[in-house]
Amino acid sequence: MVRSFLFLLVLSLFGFVSPVAAQETITVVESTATPDFPLSITFALTAESSGAEIVEIDLLYGATRSEVLSVVELAVEPATRVRVEHVLDTQVNYLPPGTEMTYRWLIRDATGSEFSSPPQTLFYHDQRFNWSERTERNVTVYWYEGGEPFGDELMQTSLRTLDVLQNEIGTQLSLPVRIYIYANNNDMRSALQSNEVEWVGGQAWPGLGVILGAIEPGDTAEVRRIVPHELSHQVLHQATDNPYGGLPVWFDEGLAVYNQETRDVGFDGLVQAAAEEGTLIPLEALSSSFPADPDQAYLSYAQSRDVVAYIIQAYGEEKVQELVAQFKAATPVEEALQLVLGVSVDELDAQWRATLPTPAAIPTPGRGPQNAPPDRFGSTSAGGVGLPAPDVAFGGIFAGMPSWGFLALAVTCLVTLFAVGGGLLLVLLRVIGVDKRV
Ligand SMILES: [Zn+2]
């Protein structure tokens, strides 16, 4: 039924105009998309022609927010009435719950005339759980355990975070964000890609406006850690989204950690210790990605948070808004800092370091707490059907298992790197007129 090769052509979702001529003769009798989360989406079409036989049908689909479509050419037995079906394996081409999909059909007849069906949308929901939901100010939270009090807590934490971000970044969410809170890690993992590493405790896709978290009802500390961190990424992403990228990772992650209502235990000790030992990472090196080494990645989060806090304290919150405006305009980091703060990246780094102990000032060991925080964040690039890369949060079950946290952070960096690289690739492909993704 399906010739089953994907044209990895990606077309602008709404910009594509078909050479229409057979509009009057071809009719869509039925067009459906049936989700079976987390396994598949079945697309089916029945079409009729009152003129020449239908000889070709393409299915075009993709995440609405990503504005790109994958094309599947379906095998057709030439006839005036045809039915085709395509089962999209969403374990292979992963789609998170909450993804809004858009799809349509291109139908050609034997004379070469082409008919394009109007776009239809599909909400790929995780229907396996009996979700409660609340929506306010473009945030929808979904949960299925803990009753109304837990939903209240999730929503109130979200709204507090939006207020804080309004002051810091100067903007609200312009596009909806969906937050799915699973009651335990097993449930959440069953919604992730089947080959997802075991220690992943949460994920988010700023490009799709989707956050997944595993939080046990009553775990207030975890609500106040995960929700503000991930919402910060979403708001900042929407505020700075542009085709050229350029948002420094240290700024994005630093702001996300800074906004957590539950602080990560041990960060202060890490930064202090690294300062005393002279092993702080140059800020410049944290612009495009975090280091792969787990310890270094962990330190990267702590440093990024402190640098963002330093900017706010030393220069004022309004400077954060001005930086956001520059990143929205795709101004390179070095130039943006010069324009807004009047310093280079290295000078900012030096100013911040001057607030810390120096290797010379403090002889040796005197180190701060070396224990890792109970759990960690990371962002990783779990691929998907042309999906933007996700940010990953690592859940509370990893308490006392710092190496996992470190690993998570390492993955985060890689993800960010992929996200940036993917963005550049997309721009390049747009320039040459063709974009390919799976
Ligand atoms: Zn993050």
Boltz pocket constraint, residues with backbone or C-beta under 6 A from the ligand:
constraints:
  - pocket:
      binder: B
      contacts: [[A, 229], [A, 233], [A, 252], [A, 253], [A, 256], [A, 377], [A, 378], [A, 379], [A, 391], [A, 392]]
      max_distance: 6.0
